[in-house]
Amino acid sequence: MGLLTWTWLLVGLTFALYIGIAIWARAASSKEFYVAGGGVPPILNGMATAADWMSAASFISLAGIVSFTGYDGSVYLMGWTGGYVLLALLLAPYLRKFGKFTVPDFIGDRYYSNIARTVAVIAALIVSFTYIAGQMRGVGIVFSRYLEVNINTGVYIGMAIVLFYAVLGGMKGITYTQVAQYCVLIFAFMVPAIFISIQMTGNPIPQLGFGGMDSDGVYLLDKLDGLQRELGFHEYTSGAKPMTDVIAITLALMVGTAGLPHVIVRFFTVPKVRDARKSAGWALLFIAILYTTVPAVAVFARTNLIETVSDRPYEQLPQWFKNWETTGLLKYQDKNHDGRVQYLADASKNELSIDRDIMVLANPEIARLPNWVIALVGAGGLAAALSTAAGLLLVIASSISHDLIKKMIKPDITERNELVIARISSVAAVLVAGYFGINPPGFVAAVVALAFGLAAASFFPAIVLGIFDKRMNKEGAVAGMIVGLSFMLWYMLKFKFGLFDGGKSAVAALRSQWWFGISPEGFGSIAMIANFIVSLAVSRFTPPPPPKIRSLVENIRIPSGAGRATTH
């Protein structure tokens, strides 16, 4: 069968599975909509958490950014993986013990303030919409190539699918759909990685093949270093980023992971605190399978790309090149009119423009794997993007219906009406997410990194201090969140989008003005530190929290069993 037939078959089957699960697990109550009824088994919750956390950035974009930046791209591997460990050990059990539905719910009750809750809702919406932009972009990229439609049409199709099972099933439907999506995405990521590892090194384990020799007896990384040098690029295994930026990005991604509302809410879906710890462990195992494979996929893809296209006559380029060229994500401009593709580090001579987000998707085609494997990767990319998009939509819906309407505007609202508002909020969120998918602020991993920075700047200090500092009060938390979030937004808008200095065309020139050489992707760590300083300072010069709040904090830290999540 042809690639298009295989794609329609595999994508159709997986979408039918997701929709079927959504119908079977549709939410009948607000508790099922928000936390899946609080009864998800740890191993299933671990798989759902892994799928929720491993977004299009992990599946589509991470290996792409590592393949282009080499050693420098490792900050994403270290930051995102280390951040999950931080979340699992430092925060998850305590938040589950608190027993609320959402992060704004925790902040609103812990800091005994609707102002704190409102700031948390605003932060959750900003983080979620920034994050979801990358997911919808990923959906559009997959559809544009595999279903042979343009990116915008691909985004519309993805919007319709995720809207169906997120609105109908809520967290209950999303959870069990994400279990299926994890199975699809991990199978889709590993199968081509194993095939290409065998093809290039003779080793079926990609993690070992990555450090092995090719058929000529040359270590693969040494070979890639040589190819990079010949083209004028920085050596693959050594970095060009300043160490301050490497540390800042890694820290921002780590603490941002521990502050992401759509990941944290997953620990409210299990029956007990002990189950939260177990599901965190399972999730880490499931995540590690993909993340330890990413460096290998990056090296395979980069090596194959250079050997396939560099200094080749354009007419003799393989079909995969023409296929991706039609999407607009791969462009060739014959600057010297010799008919050969010059892929060089020198921008004035380079004739090839490559979108980093295509590397994982194009990798099986470059390696000439069977059509069913190529189509499988497309289905996996969609599973990764849609699983995270659904989790983010739920955060947006719950922030509006539960934290804003139920907790502040209309406390006496019926459960039925609250559920209706949650579903209407999901529809509105999908429309906004679709807009950002069509008009993305950058490639997928960079957009997602900004979301992590925003989460680090706003949520992480408030959550950590709320658990471990009995003296932390509402004045300190509110001041810290506002300062951290505003600081990060200002830096991001100035240096990532050039909002105050002439727009995107001025962004490259503004790099020389980065504070301490730290990029917008890493500035969340600086904004987080500012949040901590302001929170602690303000809390020490304002009245302490009431005794009942201090008792509540002590109770959260007691390692005993807890009841199910509650709306009270």
Secondary structure by P-SEA (a helix, b strand, c coil): ccaaaaaaaaaaaaaaaaaaaaaaaccccccccccccccccaaaaaaaaaaaaccccccccaaaaaaaaccccaaaaaaaaaaaaaaacccaaaaaaaccccaaaaaaaaaccaaaaaaaaaaaaaaaaaaaaaaaaaaaaaaaccccccaaaaaaaaaaaaaaaaaacaaaaaaaaaaaaaaaaaaaacaaaaaaaaaccccccaaaaaaccccccccaaaaaaaaaaaacccccccccccaaaaaaaaaaaaaaaaacccccccccccccaaaaaaaaaaaaaaaaaaaaaaaaaaaaaaaaaaacccccccccccaaaaaaaaaccbbbbcccccccccccccccccccccccccccccccccccccaaaaaaaaaaaaaaaaaaaaaaaaaaaaacccccccccccccccaaaaaaaaaaaaaaaaaaaaaaaacccccaaaaaaaaaaaaaaccaaaaaaacccccccaaaaaaaaaaaaaaaaaaaaaccccccccccccccccccccccccccccaaaaaaaaaaaaaaaaaaacccccaaaaaaaaaaaccccccccccc
